């Protein structure tokens, strides 16, 4: 990866394989437990990671994650809005 944006951001739960792939590529990553940031709280949490401008991507396995949870319509809209800023 070139340029400033080098850090993927994962919400948890996410497959451990995805984190290992990023580590093998020599990149750092940020992650957080989505259980504590559902609904409107998700926007503030994602914005806290995006504000430095170094996040290259957002990753969440939906619903193929260890807990089999899915984002609701409000949360998907928040992600869609913020992904435009990356």
Secondary structure, 3 states (H helix, E strand, C coil): CCCCCCEEEEEECCCHHHHHHHHHCCCCEEEEEHHHCCCHHHHHHHHHHHCCCCEEEEECCCCCCCCCCCCCHHHHHHHHHHHCCC
